Amino acid sequence: MNKIRQDKKLLFRIKKKDREAFVEAYDLYVDDIYRFIYFKIGREEEAQDITSEVFLKVWNYAQSHELDETKSLRAFIYKTARNSVIDYYRRLKENDVSLDEDIGIVLIDEEQNLLAQAENVSNLKLIKENLSKLKDEYREIILMRFIDDLSFAEIAEITGKTSGNIRVLVFRALQALKEMINDTSVSSRATTRDPGDNL
C-alpha cells in the first residue's frame, strides 16, 4: 500500500480511537522516531524512553483532541518527538546537568545514502564528523530530509515553516556541510604531506 494512503487511513482510524490502528502506527514509525531522537541526543537509553513517551503522548492526544485529517500522521508524530527532545534539553538545563560537547552522532542506517544525496560527497567518516558540528537547525533539517526521508511538506508541518523555507534551509544546510567537509579534506591533506615536498 502507498505510504501516504496508509498514513491517512491510520490517522482516520486513530481519530476514531482505534487501538489496533495505533499499534500499526507504532510498528510503522517507532524505528524512525527512535533514530530521529537518538541522533538529537546521542544517548540510547534516554532515546528509548523519549520514544515511548512520544507514542504515549500521541495516543493520549488522540483520545482527548480532534486530529486534523488534512495533516500527516507521520508529521504529527515527528512534531511530538521534536517537542519532546526540546523538553528533554530544557529539563537538563533546569537541573544543571552538563552535556558532553561531542554526543557521538552515528549514522545508524547507512543504507540511506546521505553521500549520494549530498552531491556524492565521498567520505562517510567526514559526514559523521561534520554533521555534529553543524548548527542545530541545519543538522535537524539534514536528518529529517535525508536520514528519515521526510518530504518538504512534512518537515514544514513539523517545524511550522513553509515548504519554500524548508527547501532553502536544506540547500543552505548541504552547502554548510559541504564546506565543512571540503575544509576538513584540505586540512587533512595539508597535515599528511611529506615534509620533503617543499625541498
Secondary structure in CASP SS format (residue, H / E / C, confidence):
PFRMAT SS
TARGET T0000
AUTHOR 0000-0000-0000
METHOD secondary structure of the structure
MODEL  1
M C 1.00
N C 1.00
K H 1.00
I H 1.00
R H 1.00
Q H 1.00
D H 1.00
K H 1.00
K H 1.00
L H 1.00
L H 1.00
F H 1.00
R H 1.00
I H 1.00
K H 1.00
K C 1.00
K C 1.00
D C 1.00
R H 1.00
E H 1.00
A H 1.00
F H 1.00
V H 1.00
E H 1.00
A H 1.00
Y H 1.00
D H 1.00
L H 1.00
Y H 1.00
V H 1.00
D H 1.00
D H 1.00
I H 1.00
Y H 1.00
R H 1.00
F H 1.00
I H 1.00
Y H 1.00
F H 1.00
K H 1.00
I H 1.00
G C 1.00
R C 1.00
E H 1.00
E H 1.00
E H 1.00
A H 1.00
Q H 1.00
D H 1.00
I H 1.00
T H 1.00
S H 1.00
E H 1.00
V H 1.00
F H 1.00
L H 1.00
K H 1.00
V H 1.00
W H 1.00
N H 1.00
Y H 1.00
A H 1.00
Q H 1.00
S H 1.00
H C 1.00
E C 1.00
L C 1.00
D C 1.00
E C 1.00
T C 1.00
K C 1.00
S C 1.00
L H 1.00
R H 1.00
A H 1.00
F H 1.00
I H 1.00
Y H 1.00
K H 1.00
T H 1.00
A H 1.00
R H 1.00
N H 1.00
S H 1.00
V H 1.00
I H 1.00
D H 1.00
Y H 1.00
Y H 1.00
R H 1.00
R H 1.00
L H 1.00
K H 1.00
E H 1.00
N C 1.00
D C 1.00
V C 1.00
S C 1.00
L C 1.00
D C 1.00
E C 1.00
D C 1.00
I C 1.00
G C 1.00
I C 1.00
V C 1.00
L C 1.00
I C 1.00
D C 1.00
E C 1.00
E C 1.00
Q C 1.00
N C 1.00
L H 1.00
L H 1.00
A H 1.00
Q H 1.00
A C 1.00
E C 1.00
N C 1.00
V C 1.00
S C 1.00
N C 1.00
L H 1.00
K H 1.00
L H 1.00
I H 1.00
K H 1.00
E H 1.00
N H 1.00
L H 1.00
S C 1.00
K C 1.00
L C 1.00
K C 1.00
D H 1.00
E H 1.00
Y H 1.00
R H 1.00
E H 1.00
I H 1.00
I H 1.00
L H 1.00
M H 1.00
R H 1.00
F H 1.00
I H 1.00
D C 1.00
D C 1.00
L C 1.00
S C 1.00
F H 1.00
A H 1.00
E H 1.00
I H 1.00
A H 1.00
E H 1.00
I H 1.00
T H 1.00
G C 1.00
K C 1.00
T C 1.00
S H 1.00
G H 1.00
N H 1.00
I H 1.00
R H 1.00
V H 1.00
L H 1.00
V H 1.00
F H 1.00
R H 1.00
A H 1.00
L H 1.00
Q H 1.00
A H 1.00
L H 1.00
K H 1.00
E H 1.00
M H 1.00
I H 1.00
N H 1.00
D H 1.00
T H 1.00
S H 1.00
V H 1.00
S H 1.00
S H 1.00
R H 1.00
A H 1.00
T H 1.00
T C 1.00
R C 1.00
D C 1.00
P H 1.00
G H 1.00
D H 1.00
N H 1.00
L C 1.00
END
